[in-house]
Amino acid sequence: MGFFEKLKNGLKKTKEVLMKPVNSLFSSYDKVDDEFFEELFDILVMSDVGVATSQEIIDGLKERLKEKKIKETGAAREELISIMTGLVDSENGTIDLEKTPTVILVIGVNGVGKTTSIGKIATLLKSNGKKVVLAAADTFRAAAIEQLGVWADRAGVPMVKQGEGADPAAVVFDAIASFRKQNADFLIVDTAGRLHNKKNLLDELAKINRVIDRELPGANRETLLVLDAVTGQNGLSQAKEFTSAANITGIVLTKLDGTAKGGIVLAIKEELGIPVKLIGVGEGADDLQPFNGNEFVKAMFESNGEVAEE
């Protein structure tokens, strides 16, 4: 099964609460009016698109329909698809596989699938012919080191670790030495997921970044925040906390297949100004893939085997 098919299947719950009511709304009205827009707004908010982003979508749709003198719902539906695609598409929406060496810091609270996502990213990079080294710098939990080790074995990539409670920056220092020795392309660093003490997180990330600056000057950098799609708007609040503590360059959105809150994808870019770079729609090692906004919206609107036209 290709990833687009997995994406469609993974979005079934979201389609039930978002696209099914949207499609029903468009088919029940011949022409758009104020009542139509009110109902559309309610559907968007209920599917975790969020109040601010929902209002932006409604305002944008009203403006487009007025400019193009569109009154029929069929043409209005195509404009909605276009607006949604524009919200989630991004020029900086992917990890550049050709820019090496690259250091990827991965952050996120416990339980969102952070360590699992690192293993899947390593698998993805290796499948693209890249040499990867993992750094087990989440020394706050012994289980995190063990879990990352399991994924390193699965992906067939080396992992550098120290003991529980070790200095994360020291782990990164050792990992960079291994990275250089192996002439690797990507270094992926697992970091502690605690957010209850923002100062500790800030200090830890600053120390890790100083080591990277000193030992790998000029390396391409990514800081990815892992969010659990199941948490919906709560995840967005969590993300806002993290963005105030770290320079996040992209979002990894996990567990899209287990939630009806896929509308959060539309809110993330708009409210945080940060692109979703990777999405997970299953448990398999290859079920985390680069995010494609156009495919995401198509998959949401698809019905009866037909894909919405662009």
ChimeraX attribute file (.defattr): number of C-alpha atoms within 10 A of each C-alpha:
attribute: neighborCount
match mode: 1-to-1
recipient: residues
	/A:1	5
	/A:2	7
	/A:3	14
	/A:4	14
	/A:5	11
	/A:6	16
	/A:7	22
	/A:8	22
	/A:9	16
	/A:10	24
	/A:11	24
	/A:12	21
	/A:13	17
	/A:14	23
	/A:15	25
	/A:16	14
	/A:17	19
	/A:18	25
	/A:19	24
	/A:20	17
	/A:21	16
	/A:22	20
	/A:23	15
	/A:24	10
	/A:25	18
	/A:26	19
	/A:27	13
	/A:28	11
	/A:29	14
	/A:30	12
	/A:31	15
	/A:32	17
	/A:33	12
	/A:34	9
	/A:35	10
	/A:36	15
	/A:37	17
	/A:38	11
	/A:39	13
	/A:40	21
	/A:41	21
	/A:42	14
	/A:43	20
	/A:44	24
	/A:45	18
	/A:46	16
	/A:47	22
	/A:48	26
	/A:49	25
	/A:50	22
	/A:51	15
	/A:52	12
	/A:53	22
	/A:54	23
	/A:55	18
	/A:56	15
	/A:57	21
	/A:58	18
	/A:59	12
	/A:60	16
	/A:61	21
	/A:62	19
	/A:63	12
	/A:64	16
	/A:65	18
	/A:66	11
	/A:67	9
	/A:68	10
	/A:69	9
	/A:70	16
	/A:71	14
	/A:72	14
	/A:73	20
	/A:74	16
	/A:75	14
	/A:76	20
	/A:77	19
	/A:78	14
	/A:79	19
	/A:80	18
	/A:81	20
	/A:82	16
	/A:83	18
	/A:84	21
	/A:85	20
	/A:86	14
	/A:87	21
	/A:88	23
	/A:89	20
	/A:90	17
	/A:91	6
	/A:92	13
	/A:93	20
	/A:94	16
	/A:95	18
	/A:96	11
	/A:97	14
	/A:98	9
	/A:99	12
	/A:100	16
	/A:101	20
	/A:102	22
	/A:103	23
	/A:104	20
	/A:105	23
	/A:106	26
	/A:107	29
	/A:108	25
	/A:109	20
	/A:110	15
	/A:111	12
	/A:112	22
	/A:113	18
	/A:114	28
	/A:115	28
	/A:116	20
	/A:117	25
	/A:118	25
	/A:119	27
	/A:120	24
	/A:121	24
	/A:122	27
	/A:123	22
	/A:124	19
	/A:125	18
	/A:126	17
	/A:127	12
	/A:128	10
	/A:129	10
	/A:130	17
	/A:131	19
	/A:132	26
	/A:133	26
	/A:134	29
	/A:135	29
	/A:136	28
	/A:137	31
	/A:138	28
	/A:139	21
	/A:140	18
	/A:141	15
	/A:142	13
	/A:143	12
	/A:144	22
	/A:145	23
	/A:146	14
	/A:147	14
	/A:148	24
	/A:149	22
	/A:150	15
	/A:151	22
	/A:152	23
	/A:153	12
	/A:154	14
	/A:155	20
	/A:156	15
	/A:157	17
	/A:158	18
	/A:159	23
	/A:160	22
	/A:161	23
	/A:162	18
	/A:163	14
	/A:164	17
	/A:165	12
	/A:166	14
	/A:167	18
	/A:168	25
	/A:169	20
	/A:170	16
	/A:171	21
	/A:172	30
	/A:173	20
	/A:174	14
	/A:175	24
	/A:176	23
	/A:177	14
	/A:178	19
	/A:179	25
	/A:180	15
	/A:181	9
	/A:182	13
	/A:183	13
	/A:184	17
	/A:185	21
	/A:186	25
	/A:187	26
	/A:188	25
	/A:189	27
	/A:190	26
	/A:191	27
	/A:192	24
	/A:193	21
	/A:194	15
	/A:195	18
	/A:196	10
	/A:197	8
	/A:198	15
	/A:199	11
	/A:200	14
	/A:201	20
	/A:202	16
	/A:203	12
	/A:204	17
	/A:205	21
	/A:206	14
	/A:207	17
	/A:208	22
	/A:209	18
	/A:210	14
	/A:211	17
	/A:212	19
	/A:213	12
	/A:214	10
	/A:215	15
	/A:216	19
	/A:217	11
	/A:218	12
	/A:219	15
	/A:220	14
	/A:221	19
	/A:222	18
	/A:223	18
	/A:224	23
	/A:225	27
	/A:226	29
	/A:227	27
	/A:228	23
	/A:229	27
	/A:230	20
	/A:231	18
	/A:232	23
	/A:233	19
	/A:234	14
	/A:235	19
	/A:236	22
	/A:237	12
	/A:238	15
	/A:239	22
	/A:240	13
	/A:241	14
	/A:242	20
	/A:243	14
	/A:244	11
	/A:245	17
	/A:246	17
	/A:247	13
	/A:248	21
	/A:249	21
	/A:250	23
	/A:251	26
	/A:252	29
	/A:253	29
	/A:254	25
	/A:255	22
	/A:256	25
	/A:257	24
	/A:258	18
	/A:259	18
	/A:260	22
	/A:261	24
	/A:262	30
	/A:263	28
	/A:264	26
	/A:265	26
	/A:266	25
	/A:267	23
	/A:268	26
	/A:269	19
	/A:270	15
	/A:271	13
	/A:272	14
	/A:273	12
	/A:274	21
	/A:275	25
	/A:276	29
	/A:277	22
	/A:278	22
	/A:279	26
	/A:280	27
	/A:281	22
	/A:282	18
	/A:283	13
	/A:284	9
	/A:285	19
	/A:286	16
	/A:287	21
	/A:288	26
	/A:289	19
	/A:290	17
	/A:291	23
	/A:292	19
	/A:293	22
	/A:294	17
	/A:295	16
	/A:296	21
	/A:297	24
	/A:298	20
	/A:299	24
	/A:300	25
	/A:301	21
	/A:302	16
	/A:303	15
	/A:304	5
	/A:305	6
	/A:306	10
	/A:307	14
	/A:308	15
	/A:309	10
	/A:310	10
